[in-house]
């Protein structure tokens, strides 16, 4: 569709991110990879178009942006030994399983996770890969290949763990690397893959896993590299009380104070979960412009707590949405995660303090801000043409008065069309160029083989 003008005409509703644009009933015009016009009622494109797409059955959103995931965990959904456990015991039960990951597992799980995300209206996905057992040194390279194959934008965070359980950390030595190997490969993947352009398809961030799995030296070195190459930083923080206790015992500092001590308290950083912050810490995070990824389903399944999204956003922190790992969610569905964020934050703050528009903002503009992107996350002239179109032709939506509200309240779960950089990647609920049944077959086989390797050893 490159070098063509496309009119997406007469949608049921359009969420642009701006209240004044809510009634764009005539639709929008796409030229090449960008949005060139927004059309109010009665308007037509200023220049003749080549193609008209009838959107009269669709609600249009900016492409949803997932800011925290672990693609490889799609291989251990509902894993028997990990059921009904809080975070630390859950991790300890799964690290020995994940130690058996092989390159084919990373390639297949990345493709499956990205396919699942695409089908849910996601156009940009951030993944946090931090496991590098022997043989998986090029895991990030495999993820880049998967993202390029599916045509989805990706921020791939080069994670790391170097603090084994024999040194007071949580992970076993079989899944960690040396500090030197971590920093060397972090620099390699930035130099090879990171794109700084406004229309970047692949970006790299640096993501030591957590305070309980890396040394302070790796945290500082990662911050230095991020500044040198102008990339972002990401980690898990303040997810559970166990983590707070670990930080206090090991460093004498609460998690946020520890983060500050290693040079991470700035607007280059976004954090996964961010649940257990007190009022003073929320203020500091906001002043520094640190982003927070709210992972509602994961936080409920592991009973970790509830992120203070409204308070953090009011203080100045961008709030994004993340599906988190498929072994703690156990899914990769962004539009469902929007609904979960909406419901959980209403439970925390009250029905009159959180609307469906708040949840949609977190999954689009807020997520884009977490990733440092100004070219995606909203529908406006000059923005990248990343769109998700949902139809309401299902029993769950029958009788709905507000189509945009219905998308969240009535529980949409699959996009009908998804566009990335002006190209349709999902059409009529199907991913272009992907044999989904074959991919699922390969993925199930990888999951079966991974489990067998674990149980054969135990």
GIPEWO-V278178 format. One record per residue. N is the residue number from 1. SS is DSSP state (H for helix, E for strand, C for the rest). D_CENTER is the distance of its C-alpha to the mean C-alpha in whole Angstrom. Layout:
BEGIN
n:ss:d_center
N:SS:D_CENTER
N:SS:D_CENTER
END
This chain:
BEGIN
n:ss:d_center
1:C:27
2:C:27
3:C:30
4:C:30
5:E:30
6:E:28
7:E:29
8:E:27
9:E:29
10:C:30
11:C:27
12:C:27
13:E:25
14:E:22
15:E:20
16:C:20
17:C:19
18:C:22
19:H:25
20:H:28
21:H:26
22:C:25
23:C:29
24:C:28
25:C:30
26:C:31
27:E:27
28:E:26
29:E:27
30:E:25
31:E:27
32:C:26
33:C:22
34:E:22
35:E:23
36:E:27
37:E:28
38:E:27
39:E:30
40:C:32
41:C:34
42:C:37
43:C:36
44:C:36
45:C:34
46:C:36
47:C:36
48:C:37
49:C:34
50:C:34
51:E:32
52:E:32
53:E:29
54:E:30
55:C:27
56:C:29
57:C:28
58:E:24
59:E:22
60:E:20
61:E:17
62:E:15
63:C:12
64:E:9
65:E:6
66:E:2
67:C:3
68:C:4
69:C:5
70:C:9
71:H:10
72:H:14
73:H:14
74:H:14
75:H:18
76:H:19
77:C:18
78:C:20
79:C:22
80:H:26
81:H:26
82:H:23
83:C:23
84:C:24
85:C:23
86:C:22
87:H:19
88:H:22
89:H:24
90:H:21
91:H:20
92:H:24
93:H:24
94:H:21
95:H:22
96:H:25
97:H:24
98:H:21
99:C:24
100:C:25
101:C:22
102:C:23
103:H:22
104:H:22
105:H:20
106:H:17
107:H:18
108:H:18
109:H:15
110:H:13
111:H:15
112:H:15
113:H:11
114:H:10
115:H:13
116:H:12
117:H:9
118:H:12
119:H:14
120:C:12
121:C:12
122:E:9
123:E:10
124:E:7
125:E:5
126:E:4
127:E:6
128:E:9
129:E:12
130:C:15
131:C:18
132:C:21
133:C:24
134:C:27
135:C:26
136:C:22
137:C:23
138:C:21
139:H:18
140:H:16
141:H:18
142:H:18
143:H:14
144:H:15
145:H:18
146:H:16
147:H:13
148:H:17
149:H:18
150:H:16
151:C:16
152:C:12
153:E:11
154:E:9
155:E:9
156:E:10
157:E:11
158:E:14
159:E:15
160:E:18
161:C:20
162:C:24
163:C:26
164:E:27
165:H:28
166:H:32
167:H:31
168:C:30
169:C:26
170:C:24
171:E:23
172:C:26
173:H:28
174:H:27
175:H:23
176:C:24
177:C:25
178:C:27
179:H:26
180:H:28
181:H:26
182:H:23
183:H:24
184:H:25
185:H:23
186:H:20
187:H:22
188:H:23
189:H:20
190:H:19
191:H:23
192:H:22
193:H:19
194:C:17
195:C:18
196:C:19
197:C:20
198:C:19
199:C:18
200:C:16
201:C:15
202:E:14
203:E:13
204:E:13
205:E:13
206:E:15
207:E:14
208:E:17
209:C:15
210:C:17
211:C:21
212:C:22
213:C:21
214:C:22
215:C:25
216:H:26
217:H:27
218:H:23
219:H:22
220:H:24
221:H:24
222:H:21
223:H:21
224:H:24
225:H:22
226:H:20
227:H:22
228:H:24
229:H:22
230:C:20
231:C:17
232:C:14
233:E:14
234:E:12
235:E:13
236:E:13
237:E:16
238:C:18
239:C:16
240:C:20
241:H:24
242:H:24
243:H:22
244:H:24
245:H:27
246:H:26
247:H:26
248:H:29
249:H:31
250:H:30
251:H:30
252:C:31
253:C:28
254:C:26
255:H:22
256:H:22
257:H:25
258:H:25
259:H:22
260:H:24
261:H:27
262:C:25
263:C:24
264:C:20
265:C:21
266:C:20
267:C:18
268:C:16
269:E:15
270:E:11
271:E:11
272:E:10
273:E:12
274:C:15
275:C:17
276:C:20
277:C:21
278:C:25
279:H:26
280:H:27
281:H:24
282:H:22
283:H:24
284:H:24
285:H:20
286:H:21
287:H:23
288:H:22
289:C:19
290:C:16
291:E:13
292:E:11
293:E:8
294:E:10
295:C:9
296:H:12
297:H:13
298:H:13
299:H:15
300:H:17
301:H:18
302:C:18
303:C:20
304:C:19
305:C:19
306:C:18
307:C:16
308:C:18
309:H:16
310:H:19
311:H:21
312:H:19
313:H:18
314:H:22
315:H:22
316:C:20
317:C:17
318:C:14
319:E:12
320:E:8
321:E:7
322:C:4
323:C:6
324:C:7
325:C:10
326:H:12
327:H:15
328:H:14
329:H:13
330:C:14
331:C:12
332:C:9
333:C:10
334:H:8
335:H:12
336:H:13
337:H:10
338:H:12
339:H:15
340:H:14
341:H:13
342:H:17
343:H:19
344:H:18
345:H:18
346:H:22
347:H:23
348:H:23
349:H:24
350:C:26
351:C:26
352:C:27
353:C:25
354:C:21
355:C:21
356:H:19
357:H:19
358:H:17
359:H:14
360:H:14
361:H:14
362:H:11
363:H:9
364:H:11
365:H:13
366:H:11
367:H:8
368:H:10
369:H:12
370:H:10
371:C:10
372:C:13
373:C:13
374:C:16
375:C:17
376:C:14
377:C:13
378:C:16
379:C:19
380:C:22
381:C:25
382:C:24
383:C:20
384:E:18
385:C:19
386:C:15
387:E:16
388:E:16
389:E:19
390:E:20
391:E:23
392:C:25
393:C:28
394:C:27
395:H:29
396:H:26
397:H:27
398:C:30
399:C:32
400:C:29
401:C:30
402:C:27
403:H:25
404:H:22
405:H:22
406:H:23
407:H:20
408:H:18
409:H:21
410:C:23
411:C:19
412:C:18
413:C:16
414:C:17
415:C:17
416:C:20
417:E:20
418:E:17
419:E:17
420:E:16
421:C:18
422:C:21
423:E:21
424:E:20
425:E:18
426:E:19
427:E:22
428:C:24
429:C:21
430:E:21
431:E:19
432:C:22
433:C:23
434:C:21
435:C:24
436:H:21
437:H:24
438:H:25
439:H:21
440:H:21
441:H:25
442:H:24
443:H:21
444:H:23
445:H:26
446:H:23
447:H:22
448:H:26
449:H:27
450:H:25
451:H:26
452:H:29
453:H:29
454:H:28
455:H:31
456:H:34
457:H:33
458:C:33
END
